[in-house]
Amino acid sequence: MEVKELILQAEDIHKATELISSKLHKPVIIENKNFELISYSSSMEEFDLTQQKTILSKKCPIFIIDRLKKEGIVQRLDQNPDPVRVASMEDLGFHQRMVIGAKHLGHTMGYIWIQESENPMQQDELSFLEEITPHLGKLIYDVYKRVNAKEGRREELLWKLLHHEYGSESQFRHDASMAKLTLPERFSVVVFSVTAPHYNFLLDYLEETVLQFGGKRDLHYLKTEFQMILVLHGELKEEYSSRDLSRALIHELKSNTEEDYFYNFLIGVGKEYTKLFNMRKSFLEALEVIETANFITPRPESMPREFSKLGIYRYLAALYEKNSSEDYYSDDLLSLIQNDSEKQTDLLRTLEVYLANNGKGKQTANELFIHPNTLNYRIKQIQELTNIDFNDFNMKSYLYTELLLLNNVHSYYQRYKDAL
């Protein structure tokens, strides 16, 4: 029986890959539409550096994907059924190859890569590739269906755990074992939410970062229309290891994303736990951070992302509602706002930074980019205009809370301006 007939009868994509490679005498890699590795010809050892990275990480390197998209190759593959020759990119360790989009039911399911190097494919080989590709599209679809069924079951279990829909932990562990869902011994839940619906495309960037970040680390994620929920697995004997992973992930996302885009994420990190029934608790803590951030619309980096560091921010919404309903104002802060407005001073901001630094003059002056003598003069002005006692801890705590509202909630500041 001819190789083509064997391929067309194959129900296993790995067997089909080996048959293609033996027919063409070239390395073959098959990826899904997200450029994730599905199969490769194990009998061939002449893979270039890019293909070696793909095999090791189970996904085509992101810089290669970006180059293919930038040059319009991905668009051509989705629109045109013919194979496309991609020139070598020596600086990236990418040898010349042919690629063809594999479709099934009218949709691109993945891509077939044939490494050519210095031995280009002939017309009869290209015809052979075109004839077998529809069947490969179906095989990729079958793989997708099987994987999606498993992932769907795992997602269902995680949602139930997050919503306390399990009667016992033992039952959950049994179901998780059946679905081959790896359970964490130590974990934190992290939630990423976009600030507005038109930014939901950012979740695709986040997903790429998460997949790259995951690597050998264990994590699970659930993606909704406007949010991504992650369960980061720490090490049982390493306290705060999952929290440290969340910090590393946020740092990596920030490094990979333009600043204007990054700050359209609201990010909440729940506390770290070791008992599974606390997963919902960590989830709700992360959501509380998101809700607080959404309320105050903070300046970049001004608000903690970790629930354990939220502190006074937890009570800002309640304080805002109470003061607004009672039409309450701080006379001291009103005096400073009026002075700043009339004399172009910066006393309100000076007070905020001074209190945030716990009255440390040098640290405050450095943050405000002013001389320590200038700071001393401003503090003296504040004392002359107000009844603030910097030795009274209770008063300082209260004023700092009011300042957080003034500087982060526009409507609250406007109330003070209107009261002048």
C-alpha positions, -999 to +999 in steps of 0.1 A: +000+000+000+013+035-009+024+058+019-003+083+009-030+056+014-015+047+048-016+083+059-052+088+048-062+057+067-043+066+099-063+075+129-032+084+150-016+118+142+018+106+155+018+077+131+008+100+102+037+124+111+062+096+109+048+084+076+051+119+061+087+123+073+097+089+059+081+098+025+097+133+023+130+124+041+126+157+061+118+167+097+081+173+102+064+192+130+026+196+134+012+224+155-024+235+164-038+269+155-022+284+187+012+271+175+013+245+203+031+213+195+010+183+186+034+159+169+069+157+154+089+131+135+110+114+162+131+095+136+146+127+122+174+144+141+181+173+118+158+198+135+170+234+135+173+255+167+137+269+165+122+234+161+143+221+190+129+249+212+094+240+200+098+204+209+113+212+243+087+239+253+058+223+234+051+256+217+066+276+189+088+305+203+068+337+206+094+358+187+089+334+157+051+337+159+054+375+160+077+375+129+053+352+110+023+374+119+042+406+110+052+393+076+016+382+069+024+345+066-002+334+092-029+354+073-019+338+040-021+303+056-055+310+069-068+323+036-049+303+010-049+265+008-015+264-009+018+256+009+039+287+017+077+287+016+092+306+046+127+318+041+154+311+066+160+334+095+196+326+104+197+351+133+168+331+149+181+296+141+152+291+117+160+272+085+139+274+053+107+254+054+073+248+038+042+253+058+006+246+050-026+253+069-046+222+078-084+229+077-114+209+089-150+219+086-139+252+070-117+262+100-079+263+103-070+236+128-033+238+127-001+240+106+022+213+090+058+224+089+083+206+067+119+217+072+137+220+038+171+235+048+192+232+016+169+206-001+137+223-014+106+203-019+097+194-055+063+199-071+053+162-067+061+164-030+041+196-027+011+180-044+014+150-020+014+174+009-018+192-004-036+159-009-030+146+027-035+179+045-073+177+048-070+144+066-044+159+089-068+187+096-093+161+108-067+144+130-058+177+146-095+183+152-098+149+169-068+157+192-084+191+200-117+174+209-100+149+232-079+175+250-108+199+252-130+173+268-104+167+295-097+204+300-135+210+302-138+185+330-109+200+349-123+235+345-157+223+358-140+208+389-121+240+396-152+261+392-171+239+417-142+242+442-141+280+439-179+281+445-180+255+473-202+232+454-185+201+468-199+183+498-165+168+509-129+172+501-125+134+497-151+134+469-134+163+452-100+146+454-115+114+439-130+133+410-098+153+405-078+121+403-102+107+377-098+138+356-060+138+362-062+173+378-030+181+397-039+195+431-017+220+449-002+214+483+002+252+488-015+278+466-026+314+460-055+325+437-047+354+414-074+373+394-067+395+364-096+417+353-097+442+324-108+478+332-133+479+304-149+455+279-130+469+249-098+458+266-107+421+267-082+414+239-055+419+266-065+385+281-051+369+250-017+385+257-020+374+293-028+339+283+004+338+262+024+351+292+008+325+315+016+296+291+052+307+288+055+314+325+039+280+334+067+259+318+076+234+344+056+251+371+022+238+381-007+262+376-044+262+365-063+290+349-099+297+341-107+323+315-140+342+312-149+371+289-133+398+311-112+379+337-086+352+341-084+333+374-052+315+382-044+290+409-006+291+414+010+261+430+037+267+456+060+242+474+045+227+506+076+233+526+083+268+512+060+293+529+049+322+506+062+303+475+029+307+457+028+344+466+063+348+452+052+331+420+023+356+417+048+385+420+071+369+394+041+364+370+029+400+374+065+413+368+068+391+336+034+404+323+045+440+330+078+434+311+060+418+281+032+444+279+032+481+269+027+503+300-006+518+286-020+483+282-006+469+314-024+494+336-057+483+321-054+452+342-069+452+377-049+425+396-058+408+429-038+382+448-055+362+475-036+349+505-016+317+505-032+285+519-025+248+522-060+234+526-082+230+495-114+242+511-096+276+515-093+280+477-126+298+476-114+321+504-083+330+484-104+336+454-128+359+472-098+378+487-084+384+452-118+396+440-120+420+470-087+436+458-102+439+423-133+455+436-113+480+457-091+489+428-121+493+405-136+517+431-107+540+436-092+537+401-057+541+416-026+557+401-002+531+387+013+511+415-003+532+442-025+504+456-013+470+469-023+440+447-020+415+475-050+411+499-026+406+528-012+441+522-045+458+514-047+473+549-068+505+551-078+502+515-103+476+525-124+502+542-122+531+517-155+523+500-174+521+533-158+554+545-167+571+512-204+561+516-205+572+552-189+606+546-209+612+515-242+603+531-234+626+561-220+654+540-189+653+561-156+672+554-123+676+572-118+713+580-081+708+581-080+693+546-104+720+533-079+746+545-050+730+527-070+726+494-080+763+496-045+774+502-031+753+473-058+767+450-053+803+459-015+804+464-004+776+441+012+757+469+015+719+472+006+713+508-020+686+504+004+664+484+032+671+509+010+660+538+001+628+520+037+618+512+048+629+547+022+607+564+029+578+540+065+579+550+056+579+587+071+614+592+105+606+578+118+639+565+147+628+543+126+601+526+097+625+521+119+652+506+135+627+482+101+615+470+089+651+465+122+661+449+126+691+473+153+702+498+147+691+534+146+728+544+117+733+519+099+703+535+104+718+570+089+751+558+059+733+542+052+713+574+054+745+594+028+761+570+005+730+574+007+733+612-002+771+610-032+765+587-046+735+605-051+718+639-031+687+629-010+672+657+017+650+641+022+633+675-014+620+675-013+586+658-051+584+656-054+618+638-026+608+614-043+575+605-076+592+599-061+620+578-042+595+557-074+576+550-091+608+539-062+616+517-064+582+500-100+590+491-092+625+479-064+614+457-079+583+443-117+590+440-124+619+417-160+625+429-148+627+465-122+653+457-148+673+437-171+673+468-143+691+487-137+715+459-174+724+457-174+729+495-149+758+493 
